[in-house]
Amino acid sequence: MQLFSFWLNSLKGRLALVTSLVLVAFVLLISGVLEHAYRTSLNEAKQRELQLYIYTLLALAEPEGESLVLPPELPEQRFNQPDSGLIGAVLDGQGRVIWRSESALAMPEVEFSPLPQGQQSFMRISLPGGDANYSSFRQGVAWGLENEHPFTFVVLEDAAPLQAQVGQFRSTIWQWLGVAALLLVLAQWLVLRWGFAPLSALAQALRDMQQGGSDRLEGNFPLELRPLTDNLNLLIENERRQREKTRHTLADLAHSLKTPLAVLKGLSLEKDPDAAGKTLADQVQRMDSIISYQLQRAVASSPKSILRGIAVAPLLEKILDALEKVYRSRPCEVRRECTENALFYGDEGDLMELLGNLLDNAYKYGAGQVRVVIENPEEGRKLSIRVADNGPGLDSDKWREVTQRGVRADQQQPGQGIGLAVVVDIVESYQGQISAESLPKGGTEITVLL
């Protein structure tokens, strides 16, 4: 039972078990079909042979009144030898035996029903008091000028040779099918071993990673396994980047807080309370900005969910609803073109952060018109995002500046200048592309390909 459970819990065992059962069923079926075809062929040949014996007896028969007479010596010597296994007989219209060959003298009487003219019958019979089987062929004929004398010619032949032939064929076919089955089992084992070799290589690569021998899955894997290995490598790489980013973020946070803390330590509330209070407020605001900035960096480097697609349209609606409430005092006309089946293969938080920053800038710096186009190019796993506004626009130099942390395009607008930098970080983490283009009628269109 444990062995059977082991086979069921193994992919190779399942395939081997199923293919073995199919192989056994196929061998049984093909052996039965071949034996049936061979037996049918032998029976048809035996029927034709016995029919030729009937024709021989018909050629030798002579009428004598209402009966028939055959010569004492027949050309087929087996009819003349007792217990030869070949028996001939003639029945009248009432089914009485009016003649039988010398070979049937020591055999018991066999009752046959007469047949009408032209009818034939081939069957397997057993003689009374014996275990031997015989092949029987009967044919009805009519004799006389007006066919007024019906007779039935009967020929019997021992079926033991026929059964021996069938038994020999069965033995031969089972021997060959057995050899073929063994060869197929061997071929099946070799095919399974070759077919599952990539899975074994994948398992070994995972073990090497666990033991510290490699940082990624290496190997020439088949096409069917490459999506799995590529996704695993991407997850591993994202996890490694996340750990590295976390260490860097903590180090940067500690380093950035040193200066404000040093300023706070040097405050003298007794000498100039007003100046100290202003300095305290400035440094607290600075520390709050530093912490917000580092938190944004942590969000931008969150692990990616690449195994399933996230519907983009609902998230876009949610972000636009929130922005309409935030900028209620500055109404904005939004043209959205997002296909219903647009999917993002990544982390939902990354998409929210990316769209939120791009659309927030479009609301903030535009002049009341925003256009957003989102689609999956060529029905692939990529996602194209285009956000355009009708604001003052950005040239290439200004674009490079605003993607730096802490730099804002309009110093009059509130903010900390890290929104587009976070967007760039997210795009780079997905190995994507981002670009900005000034529109002829004014405004900027930002294009992101993830």
ChimeraX attribute file (.defattr): number of C-alpha atoms within 10 A of each C-alpha:
attribute: neighborCount
match mode: 1-to-1
recipient: residues
	/A:1	6
	/A:2	7
	/A:3	8
	/A:4	11
	/A:5	10
	/A:6	12
	/A:7	16
	/A:8	15
	/A:9	11
	/A:10	11
	/A:11	13
	/A:12	16
	/A:13	16
	/A:14	15
	/A:15	16
	/A:16	18
	/A:17	15
	/A:18	12
	/A:19	15
	/A:20	16
	/A:21	12
	/A:22	12
	/A:23	15
	/A:24	14
	/A:25	12
	/A:26	13
	/A:27	17
	/A:28	13
	/A:29	12
	/A:30	14
	/A:31	16
	/A:32	14
	/A:33	12
	/A:34	14
	/A:35	17
	/A:36	13
	/A:37	12
	/A:38	16
	/A:39	18
	/A:40	12
	/A:41	12
	/A:42	16
	/A:43	17
	/A:44	12
	/A:45	12
	/A:46	19
	/A:47	18
	/A:48	14
	/A:49	12
	/A:50	22
	/A:51	21
	/A:52	13
	/A:53	22
	/A:54	22
	/A:55	13
	/A:56	14
	/A:57	22
	/A:58	15
	/A:59	10
	/A:60	14
	/A:61	15
	/A:62	14
	/A:63	12
	/A:64	8
	/A:65	9
	/A:66	12
	/A:67	17
	/A:68	19
	/A:69	14
	/A:70	17
	/A:71	11
	/A:72	9
	/A:73	11
	/A:74	15
	/A:75	11
	/A:76	12
	/A:77	12
	/A:78	17
	/A:79	24
	/A:80	20
	/A:81	16
	/A:82	16
	/A:83	16
	/A:84	15
	/A:85	16
	/A:86	25
	/A:87	26
	/A:88	24
	/A:89	21
	/A:90	28
	/A:91	25
	/A:92	23
	/A:93	18
	/A:94	13
	/A:95	15
	/A:96	15
	/A:97	19
	/A:98	13
	/A:99	16
	/A:100	18
	/A:101	22
	/A:102	22
	/A:103	19
	/A:104	21
	/A:105	14
	/A:106	9
	/A:107	14
	/A:108	11
	/A:109	11
	/A:110	11
	/A:111	12
	/A:112	14
	/A:113	13
	/A:114	23
	/A:115	22
	/A:116	15
	/A:117	16
	/A:118	10
	/A:119	12
	/A:120	16
	/A:121	12
	/A:122	19
	/A:123	12
	/A:124	14
	/A:125	15
	/A:126	15
	/A:127	14
	/A:128	12
	/A:129	8
	/A:130	9
	/A:131	8
	/A:132	12
	/A:133	16
	/A:134	21
	/A:135	21
	/A:136	23
	/A:137	24
	/A:138	25
	/A:139	22
	/A:140	21
	/A:141	21
	/A:142	17
	/A:143	16
	/A:144	11
	/A:145	7
	/A:146	7
	/A:147	10
	/A:148	11
	/A:149	18
	/A:150	20
	/A:151	27
	/A:152	28
	/A:153	26
	/A:154	26
	/A:155	25
	/A:156	23
	/A:157	20
	/A:158	20
	/A:159	20
	/A:160	14
	/A:161	10
	/A:162	17
	/A:163	14
	/A:164	11
	/A:165	15
	/A:166	17
	/A:167	14
	/A:168	12
	/A:169	16
	/A:170	16
	/A:171	12
	/A:172	12
	/A:173	17
	/A:174	16
	/A:175	12
	/A:176	11
	/A:177	16
	/A:178	14
	/A:179	12
	/A:180	13
	/A:181	18
	/A:182	12
	/A:183	12
	/A:184	15
	/A:185	16
	/A:186	12
	/A:187	12
	/A:188	16
	/A:189	15
	/A:190	12
	/A:191	12
	/A:192	16
	/A:193	13
	/A:194	11
	/A:195	13
	/A:196	14
	/A:197	13
	/A:198	16
	/A:199	14
	/A:200	12
	/A:201	16
	/A:202	19
	/A:203	13
	/A:204	13
	/A:205	19
	/A:206	18
	/A:207	14
	/A:208	16
	/A:209	15
	/A:210	11
	/A:211	9
	/A:212	9
	/A:213	11
	/A:214	13
	/A:215	15
	/A:216	18
	/A:217	21
	/A:218	15
	/A:219	12
	/A:220	11
	/A:221	17
	/A:222	12
	/A:223	8
	/A:224	8
	/A:225	13
	/A:226	13
	/A:227	13
	/A:228	13
	/A:229	18
	/A:230	13
	/A:231	14
	/A:232	16
	/A:233	16
	/A:234	18
	/A:235	18
	/A:236	16
	/A:237	15
	/A:238	20
	/A:239	16
	/A:240	14
	/A:241	16
	/A:242	18
	/A:243	15
	/A:244	12
	/A:245	18
	/A:246	17
	/A:247	12
	/A:248	14
	/A:249	17
	/A:250	13
	/A:251	11
	/A:252	14
	/A:253	17
	/A:254	13
	/A:255	10
	/A:256	16
	/A:257	16
	/A:258	13
	/A:259	13
	/A:260	18
	/A:261	13
	/A:262	11
	/A:263	12
	/A:264	15
	/A:265	9
	/A:266	10
	/A:267	16
	/A:268	12
	/A:269	12
	/A:270	8
	/A:271	9
	/A:272	10
	/A:273	12
	/A:274	11
	/A:275	13
	/A:276	17
	/A:277	14
	/A:278	11
	/A:279	16
	/A:280	17
	/A:281	12
	/A:282	13
	/A:283	19
	/A:284	15
	/A:285	13
	/A:286	15
	/A:287	19
	/A:288	13
	/A:289	14
	/A:290	18
	/A:291	16
	/A:292	14
	/A:293	21
	/A:294	19
	/A:295	13
	/A:296	16
	/A:297	19
	/A:298	17
	/A:299	16
	/A:300	25
	/A:301	23
	/A:302	21
	/A:303	22
	/A:304	19
	/A:305	17
	/A:306	16
	/A:307	13
	/A:308	11
	/A:309	16
	/A:310	19
	/A:311	16
	/A:312	22
	/A:313	18
	/A:314	11
	/A:315	16
	/A:316	19
	/A:317	13
	/A:318	12
	/A:319	17
	/A:320	18
	/A:321	11
	/A:322	12
	/A:323	18
	/A:324	16
	/A:325	11
	/A:326	13
	/A:327	13
	/A:328	10
	/A:329	8
	/A:330	12
	/A:331	15
	/A:332	18
	/A:333	12
	/A:334	16
	/A:335	13
	/A:336	16
	/A:337	13
	/A:338	18
	/A:339	14
	/A:340	12
	/A:341	14
	/A:342	21
	/A:343	21
	/A:344	22
	/A:345	20
	/A:346	18
	/A:347	16
	/A:348	18
	/A:349	14
	/A:350	22
	/A:351	21
	/A:352	15
	/A:353	18
	/A:354	23
	/A:355	21
	/A:356	21
	/A:357	19
	/A:358	21
	/A:359	22
	/A:360	18
	/A:361	17
	/A:362	26
	/A:363	26
	/A:364	19
	/A:365	19
	/A:366	21
	/A:367	18
	/A:368	16
	/A:369	17
	/A:370	22
	/A:371	17
	/A:372	22
	/A:373	15
	/A:374	23
	/A:375	23
	/A:376	19
	/A:377	12
	/A:378	8
	/A:379	11
	/A:380	10
	/A:381	14
	/A:382	16
	/A:383	20
	/A:384	18
	/A:385	19
	/A:386	20
	/A:387	22
	/A:388	27
	/A:389	27
	/A:390	21
	/A:391	21
	/A:392	15
	/A:393	22
	/A:394	19
	/A:395	12
	/A:396	11
	/A:397	8
	/A:398	13
	/A:399	16
	/A:400	13
	/A:401	14
	/A:402	19
	/A:403	20
	/A:404	16
	/A:405	15
	/A:406	15
	/A:407	19
	/A:408	20
	/A:409	16
	/A:410	12
	/A:411	10
	/A:412	7
	/A:413	11
	/A:414	9
	/A:415	13
	/A:416	15
	/A:417	20
	/A:418	21
	/A:419	26
	/A:420	21
	/A:421	21
	/A:422	25
	/A:423	23
	/A:424	20
	/A:425	19
	/A:426	22
	/A:427	20
	/A:428	15
	/A:429	18
	/A:430	17
	/A:431	10
	/A:432	16
	/A:433	13
	/A:434	16
	/A:435	14
	/A:436	19
	/A:437	16
	/A:438	19
	/A:439	16
	/A:440	8
	/A:441	10
	/A:442	15
	/A:443	21
	/A:444	24
	/A:445	22
	/A:446	17
	/A:447	19
	/A:448	20
	/A:449	19
	/A:450	20
